[in-house]
């Protein structure tokens, strides 16, 4: 029974919309993405520090985050989806 409850809770968590603003994430990702600014805003401090230390994963991680943002697959630290406004 606990596995069923855990699965249902995880499923519901994946469908929640984030409180974070997509446009703010976009601007931070373009302007400060190589320094982890977008990940800090989303609450993922560990990933933000890792991006900061590696210059956005040698710019590859920075580019991947931009793609994830445009295909509406970027999540905040709580696992909630940042909703694209268009």
FIKOLMAR-970450 format. One record per atom (N, C-alpha, C, O): x negated, y, z negated; residue in one letter; residue number from 1. Coordinates in Angstrom, 1 decimal, padded with zeros to 4 digits. Each point is the difference from the previous one (the first is absolute). Last residue first. Layout:
// residues N
X	Y	Z	A	NUM
...
//
This chain:
// residues 86
-003.8	030.7	023.3	X	86
000.4	000.0	001.4	X	86
000.0	-001.5	000.5	X	86
000.4	-000.2	001.2	X	86
-001.9	001.5	-005.6	X	85
001.2	000.9	000.2	X	85
000.5	-000.1	001.4	X	85
001.0	000.7	000.3	X	85
-003.6	-004.5	-003.5	X	84
-000.3	000.9	001.1	X	84
001.3	000.8	000.3	X	84
001.1	-000.6	000.1	X	84
-002.5	-001.8	-004.9	X	83
000.9	000.0	001.1	X	83
-000.4	001.1	001.0	X	83
-000.2	001.1	-000.3	X	83
-002.4	-004.4	-003.3	X	82
000.1	001.5	000.3	X	82
000.8	000.1	001.3	X	82
-000.4	-000.5	001.0	X	82
000.7	-003.7	-004.7	X	81
-000.3	000.5	001.4	X	81
000.1	001.5	000.1	X	81
001.1	000.5	-000.4	X	81
-002.4	-003.5	-004.1	X	80
001.1	000.6	000.7	X	80
-000.5	000.6	001.3	X	80
-001.0	000.6	000.1	X	80
-001.7	-002.6	-003.7	X	79
000.4	-000.9	001.1	X	79
001.2	000.5	000.7	X	79
000.6	-000.7	000.9	X	79
-003.2	002.9	-004.4	X	78
001.0	-000.8	-000.5	X	78
000.5	-001.0	001.0	X	78
000.9	-000.9	-000.3	X	78
-004.1	004.2	001.4	X	77
-000.6	-000.9	-001.0	X	77
001.0	-000.9	-000.6	X	77
-000.3	-001.1	-000.5	X	77
001.5	002.8	005.4	X	76
-000.6	000.7	-001.2	X	76
-000.5	-001.0	-001.0	X	76
000.0	-001.2	000.3	X	76
000.4	000.4	005.2	X	75
000.7	-000.1	-001.3	X	75
-000.8	000.8	-001.0	X	75
-001.2	000.2	000.1	X	75
001.9	-000.9	005.7	X	74
-000.9	000.5	-001.1	X	74
000.9	000.0	-001.3	X	74
001.1	000.5	000.0	X	74
000.2	-001.5	004.7	X	73
-000.4	-001.1	-000.8	X	73
-000.9	000.4	-001.1	X	73
-000.8	-000.9	-000.5	X	73
002.8	003.1	004.8	X	72
000.9	-000.1	-001.2	X	72
-000.3	-001.2	-000.9	X	72
000.9	-000.7	-000.4	X	72
-003.2	002.5	004.4	X	71
000.9	-001.1	000.3	X	71
000.8	-000.3	-001.3	X	71
000.7	-001.1	-000.1	X	71
-003.8	004.7	000.1	X	70
000.9	000.2	001.1	X	70
000.9	-001.2	000.3	X	70
001.1	000.2	000.6	X	70
-004.3	-000.4	-004.1	X	69
000.9	001.0	-000.3	X	69
001.0	000.2	001.1	X	69
001.2	000.2	-000.2	X	69
-004.7	-003.2	000.8	X	68
001.0	-000.5	-001.0	X	68
001.0	001.0	-000.3	X	68
001.2	-000.3	-000.1	X	68
-004.9	001.7	002.7	X	67
000.9	-000.9	000.8	X	67
001.1	-000.6	-000.9	X	67
001.2	000.0	000.4	X	67
-004.4	002.6	-002.5	X	66
000.8	000.9	000.9	X	66
000.9	-000.9	000.8	X	66
001.2	000.4	000.2	X	66
-004.3	-002.6	-002.9	X	65
001.0	000.6	-000.8	X	65
000.9	000.9	000.8	X	65
001.2	000.1	-000.2	X	65
-004.9	-002.0	002.3	X	64
001.0	-001.0	-000.3	X	64
001.1	000.6	-000.8	X	64
001.2	-000.4	000.2	X	64
-004.9	003.1	000.6	X	63
000.8	-000.2	001.2	X	63
001.1	-001.0	-000.2	X	63
001.1	000.2	000.5	X	63
-004.2	000.4	-004.0	X	62
000.8	001.2	000.2	X	62
000.9	-000.1	001.2	X	62
001.1	000.4	000.0	X	62
-004.1	-003.8	-000.8	X	61
001.1	-000.1	-000.9	X	61
000.9	001.3	000.1	X	61
001.2	-000.1	-000.1	X	61
-005.2	000.0	002.6	X	60
001.0	-001.1	000.5	X	60
001.2	-000.1	-000.9	X	60
001.1	-000.1	000.5	X	60
-005.0	003.0	-001.3	X	59
001.0	000.6	000.9	X	59
001.0	-001.0	000.5	X	59
001.0	000.3	000.6	X	59
-004.3	-001.4	-003.9	X	58
-000.7	000.4	001.2	X	58
001.0	000.4	001.1	X	58
-000.2	-000.4	001.2	X	58
001.9	-000.3	-005.5	X	57
-000.3	-001.3	000.6	X	57
-000.7	000.2	001.4	X	57
000.2	-000.6	001.0	X	57
000.8	004.4	-003.7	X	56
001.2	-000.5	000.7	X	56
-000.3	-001.4	000.7	X	56
000.5	-000.2	001.0	X	56
-004.0	002.1	-003.6	X	55
000.4	001.0	001.1	X	55
001.1	-000.6	000.8	X	55
000.0	000.0	001.2	X	55
-001.8	-002.0	-005.3	X	54
-000.4	-000.5	001.3	X	54
000.4	000.9	001.2	X	54
-000.1	-000.4	001.2	X	54
001.0	001.4	-005.9	X	53
-001.3	-000.5	000.0	X	53
-000.5	-000.5	001.4	X	53
-001.2	000.0	000.2	X	53
005.7	001.5	-000.8	X	52
-000.9	001.1	-000.3	X	52
-001.5	-000.4	000.1	X	52
-000.8	000.6	000.6	X	52
004.3	-003.8	-000.4	X	51
-000.1	000.8	001.2	X	51
-001.0	001.1	-000.1	X	51
-000.7	000.3	001.0	X	51
001.5	-002.8	-004.8	X	50
-000.7	-000.8	000.9	X	50
-000.1	000.7	001.4	X	50
-001.0	-000.1	000.6	X	50
003.5	002.1	-004.0	X	49
-001.4	000.1	-000.3	X	49
-000.9	-000.8	000.9	X	49
-001.1	000.3	000.4	X	49
005.8	-000.5	000.1	X	48
-000.5	001.4	000.3	X	48
-001.5	000.1	-000.3	X	48
-000.7	000.6	000.8	X	48
003.0	-004.6	-002.0	X	47
-000.2	000.1	001.5	X	47
-000.5	001.4	000.4	X	47
-000.8	000.1	000.9	X	47
001.8	-000.6	-005.4	X	46
-001.1	-000.9	000.3	X	46
-000.3	000.0	001.5	X	46
-001.1	000.0	000.4	X	46
004.8	002.4	-002.1	X	45
-001.2	000.7	-000.3	X	45
-001.2	-000.9	000.3	X	45
-001.1	000.5	000.4	X	45
006.2	000.1	001.1	X	44
-000.9	-001.1	000.0	X	44
-001.4	000.5	-000.2	X	44
-000.8	000.2	000.9	X	44
004.9	002.5	-000.5	X	43
-000.2	-000.6	-001.3	X	43
-000.9	-001.2	-000.1	X	43
-000.2	-000.7	-001.0	X	43
001.5	004.0	004.6	X	42
000.9	-001.2	-000.1	X	42
-000.1	-000.7	-001.3	X	42
000.7	-000.9	-000.3	X	42
-003.6	004.5	001.3	X	41
001.3	000.5	000.0	X	41
001.0	-001.1	-000.2	X	41
001.0	000.2	-000.7	X	41
-005.5	-001.3	001.4	X	40
000.2	000.6	-001.3	X	40
001.4	000.5	-000.2	X	40
000.6	-000.2	-001.1	X	40
-001.7	-001.5	005.3	X	39
000.1	-001.1	-001.0	X	39
000.2	000.6	-001.4	X	39
000.7	-000.6	-000.8	X	39
-001.6	003.6	004.3	X	38
001.3	-000.5	000.2	X	38
000.3	-001.1	-001.0	X	38
001.1	-000.1	-000.6	X	38
-005.4	002.1	000.7	X	37
001.0	000.9	-000.5	X	37
001.4	-000.6	000.1	X	37
000.8	000.3	-000.9	X	37
-005.5	-002.0	002.1	X	36
001.0	-000.7	-000.8	X	36
001.1	000.9	-000.5	X	36
000.8	-000.4	-000.9	X	36
-004.5	001.4	004.0	X	35
-000.4	000.1	-001.4	X	35
001.0	-000.6	-000.9	X	35
-000.1	000.1	-001.2	X	35
000.8	000.0	005.9	X	34
-001.4	-000.6	-000.1	X	34
-000.5	000.1	-001.5	X	34
-000.9	-000.8	-000.4	X	34
005.1	002.9	001.6	X	33
000.1	-001.5	000.0	X	33
-001.4	-000.7	-000.2	X	33
000.0	-001.0	-000.6	X	33
001.7	005.9	000.8	X	32
-000.9	-000.5	-001.0	X	32
000.0	-001.6	-000.1	X	32
-000.4	-000.5	-001.0	X	32
002.8	003.1	004.5	X	31
-001.0	001.0	-000.5	X	31
-001.0	-000.6	-001.0	X	31
-001.2	000.2	000.1	X	31
004.8	-002.9	001.9	X	30
-000.8	000.7	001.1	X	30
-001.1	000.8	-000.6	X	30
-001.2	-000.1	000.5	X	30
004.1	-001.9	-003.6	X	29
-000.7	-001.0	000.7	X	29
-000.9	000.6	001.2	X	29
-001.1	-000.4	000.2	X	29
004.0	003.2	-002.7	X	28
-001.1	-000.4	-000.8	X	28
-000.9	-001.1	000.7	X	28
-001.2	000.0	-000.1	X	28
005.2	001.4	002.2	X	27
-001.0	001.1	-000.1	X	27
-001.2	-000.4	-000.8	X	27
-001.1	000.3	000.4	X	27
004.6	-003.4	-000.3	X	26
-000.5	000.2	001.4	X	26
-001.1	001.1	000.0	X	26
-001.1	-000.2	000.5	X	26
003.6	-000.6	-004.4	X	25
-000.9	-001.1	000.2	X	25
-000.7	000.2	001.3	X	25
-001.2	-000.3	000.1	X	25
004.6	003.3	-001.0	X	24
-001.2	000.2	-000.9	X	24
-001.0	-001.0	000.2	X	24
-001.2	000.2	000.0	X	24
005.2	-000.8	002.2	X	23
-000.7	001.1	000.6	X	23
-001.3	000.3	-000.8	X	23
-001.0	000.4	000.5	X	23
004.2	-003.6	-002.1	X	22
-000.8	-000.5	001.1	X	22
-000.9	001.1	000.6	X	22
-001.1	-000.3	000.4	X	22
002.7	000.0	-005.6	X	21
000.4	000.6	001.3	X	21
-000.9	-000.5	001.1	X	21
-001.2	000.1	-000.1	X	21
002.7	-002.7	-004.7	X	20
-001.0	000.8	000.7	X	20
000.4	000.5	001.4	X	20
000.8	-000.7	000.7	X	20
001.6	-002.4	-003.7	X	19
000.3	001.4	-000.3	X	19
-001.0	000.9	000.7	X	19
000.2	001.3	000.1	X	19
001.3	-006.3	001.7	X	18
-000.9	000.7	-000.9	X	18
000.5	001.5	-000.2	X	18
000.7	000.5	000.9	X	18
002.3	-005.0	000.2	X	17
-000.7	001.1	000.7	X	17
-000.8	000.7	-001.1	X	17
000.4	000.2	-001.1	X	17
001.1	-005.6	001.3	X	16
000.2	001.4	-000.6	X	16
-000.8	001.0	000.8	X	16
-001.1	-000.2	000.4	X	16
001.1	-004.7	000.3	X	15
001.0	000.8	000.8	X	15
000.2	001.4	-000.6	X	15
000.7	000.8	000.6	X	15
-003.5	-004.2	-002.6	X	14
-000.6	000.3	001.4	X	14
001.0	000.9	000.8	X	14
-000.5	000.6	000.9	X	14
001.7	-002.3	-005.3	X	13
-001.0	001.0	-000.1	X	13
-000.5	000.4	001.4	X	13
-000.3	001.2	000.2	X	13
003.4	-004.7	-000.6	X	12
000.6	001.3	-000.2	X	12
-001.0	001.1	-000.1	X	12
000.2	001.1	000.5	X	12
-001.8	-005.5	-000.1	X	11
000.7	000.4	001.2	X	11
000.7	001.3	-000.1	X	11
-000.1	000.9	000.9	X	11
-002.0	-002.8	-004.7	X	10
-001.0	000.4	001.0	X	10
000.7	000.5	001.3	X	10
-000.5	001.0	000.6	X	10
003.2	-002.8	-003.9	X	9
-000.5	001.3	-000.5	X	9
-001.0	000.5	001.0	X	9
000.0	001.2	000.3	X	9
001.7	-005.5	000.5	X	8
001.0	001.0	000.2	X	8
-000.5	001.4	-000.4	X	8
000.3	001.0	000.7	X	8
-003.1	-004.7	-001.6	X	7
000.1	000.2	001.4	X	7
001.0	001.1	000.3	X	7
-000.2	000.9	000.9	X	7
-000.2	-002.2	-005.3	X	6
-001.2	000.7	000.4	X	6
000.1	000.3	001.5	X	6
-000.4	001.1	000.4	X	6
003.8	-003.7	-002.2	X	5
000.1	001.4	-000.5	X	5
-001.2	000.8	000.4	X	5
000.2	001.1	000.5	X	5
-000.2	-005.7	000.5	X	4
001.0	000.6	000.8	X	4
000.2	001.5	-000.4	X	4
000.1	000.8	000.8	X	4
-003.1	-003.5	-003.3	X	3
-000.5	000.3	001.3	X	3
001.0	000.7	000.9	X	3
-000.3	000.9	000.8	X	3
001.6	-002.3	-005.1	X	2
-000.8	001.1	-000.1	X	2
-000.7	000.4	001.4	X	2
-000.1	001.1	000.3	X	2
002.8	-005.1	-000.9	X	1
000.8	001.2	000.0	X	1
-000.9	001.3	000.0	X	1
000.4	000.9	000.7	X	1
//
